[in-house]
């Protein structure tokens, strides 16, 4: 069980992101899995390049935990795009459930 107190969790997406619903479901599953059933998260839609730069958005979906992107990769450009995650099974549109749980448990 995780005891991190109140966390600020935000999911950033582009409009009509095909991974938005699976990402939200995986995030909820990860929170439940570490004992944070009551923890809520918000979704922010990034609509232009200026917003992408302001939020340091490197693709959809991006997970921010207390304002930090636990999956950030140095040198990735900010912009409106789909995001690719490095997983033990290769590149994917979402981190694995275990990767997300570890990021949340931090």
C-alpha positions in Angstrom: 0.0 0.0 0.0 1.2 3.5 -0.9 1.1 6.3 1.7 1.9 9.4 -0.3 -0.8 11.7 1.0 -2.5 13.9 -1.4 -1.1 13.6 -4.9 -1.8 15.9 -7.8 -2.3 13.6 -10.8 -3.0 14.9 -14.2 -3.3 13.1 -17.6 -2.5 15.3 -20.6 -4.0 14.3 -24.0 -4.5 15.8 -27.5 -8.0 16.1 -28.8 -9.5 12.8 -29.8 -6.6 10.8 -28.5 -7.3 7.1 -29.2 -5.4 6.2 -26.0 -7.3 8.5 -23.7 -9.8 6.0 -22.4 -7.4 3.1 -22.1 -4.9 5.4 -20.3 -7.6 6.6 -17.8 -8.6 3.0 -17.1 -5.0 1.9 -16.6 -4.3 4.9 -14.4 -7.4 4.1 -12.2 -6.4 0.4 -12.1 -2.8 1.4 -11.0 -4.1 3.8 -8.3 -6.5 1.1 -7.0 -3.6 -1.4 -7.1 -1.5 0.6 -4.7 -4.3 1.4 -2.3 -5.2 4.8 -3.6 -8.8 4.1 -4.6 -10.0 7.5 -3.5 -7.3 9.5 -5.3 -8.7 11.4 -8.2 -7.0 12.6 -11.3 -7.8 15.3 -13.9 -7.5 15.2 -17.7 -6.2 18.2 -19.5 -6.6 18.5 -23.3 -3.6 20.2 -25.0 -4.8 22.0 -28.1 -1.8 23.9 -29.5 2.0 24.2 -29.6 2.1 27.0 -27.0 0.3 24.8 -24.5 2.5 21.8 -25.3 5.6 23.9 -24.5 4.0 25.4 -21.3 3.2 21.9 -20.0 6.4 20.3 -21.4 4.1 17.9 -23.3 5.9 15.3 -25.3 2.9 13.4 -26.5 -0.5 11.9 -25.7 -1.1 10.6 -23.2 1.3 12.0 -20.7 0.9 11.4 -17.0 2.0 14.0 -14.5 2.4 13.2 -10.8 2.8 16.2 -8.7 3.7 18.1 -11.9 6.5 15.6 -12.8 6.5 13.3 -15.9 7.9 10.1 -14.5 8.4 8.7 -18.1 10.2 11.8 -19.5 13.0 11.1 -21.9 15.7 13.7 -22.3 15.7 15.5 -25.6 12.1 14.6 -26.7 10.5 17.6 -28.4 7.4 19.2 -27.0 4.4 19.1 -29.4 1.0 17.7 -30.4 1.6 14.1 -31.1 0.9 10.5 -29.9 3.3 9.3 -27.3 5.3 6.1 -27.4 6.5 4.4 -24.1 9.4 2.0 -23.7 8.1 -1.1 -22.1 9.7 -4.5 -21.4 7.7 -5.7 -24.4 8.8 -3.0 -26.8 7.3 0.3 -27.7 3.7 0.9 -26.8 1.1 3.7 -26.6 0.9 3.3 -22.8 3.2 2.3 -20.0 2.6 -1.2 -18.6 0.4 -1.4 -15.5 3.5 -2.3 -13.5 5.4 0.7 -14.8 2.5 3.0 -13.9 2.1 1.5 -10.4 5.9 2.0 -9.7 5.7 5.6 -11.0 2.7 6.3 -8.7 4.3 4.6 -5.7 7.4 6.7 -6.4 
